[in-house]
Amino acid sequence: MPDYRIFILGPDGHYSNMREFTALDRGEATKAALRYVDARYEDGRAVELWEGAVMIGTFKPSYRGGDPIFKRPRMARQSKK
């Protein structure tokens, strides 16, 4: 089973906490990450989900009361030669 990490981001965007866990797949890992997204506070709380050394994405709270916003990491562009 893959190992996952959730990094909880503080209001300033820096890591404030980290949780390691095991999940059957990315779907289960995503459900676990969503439990840590917190929109109850004015500044909210975002989380990053990692599978080993690979960042799956960032979940940010939606301040309009909807589902959290998911952003995939940007991939570096390859230069054409």
Rosetta blueprint (number, residue, H / E / L):
1 M L
2 P L
3 D E
4 Y E
5 R E
6 I E
7 F E
8 I E
9 L E
10 G L
11 P L
12 D L
13 G L
14 H L
15 Y E
16 S E
17 N E
18 M E
19 R E
20 E E
21 F E
22 T E
23 A L
24 L L
25 D L
26 R H
27 G H
28 E H
29 A H
30 T H
31 K H
32 A H
33 A H
34 L H
35 R L
36 Y L
37 V L
38 D E
39 A L
40 R L
41 Y L
42 E L
43 D L
44 G L
45 R E
46 A E
47 V E
48 E E
49 L E
50 W E
51 E E
52 G L
53 A L
54 V E
55 M E
56 I E
57 G E
58 T E
59 F E
60 K E
61 P L
62 S L
63 Y L
64 R L
65 G L
66 G L
67 D L
68 P L
69 I E
70 F E
71 K E
72 R L
73 P L
74 R L
75 M L
76 A L
77 R L
78 Q L
79 S L
80 K L
81 K L
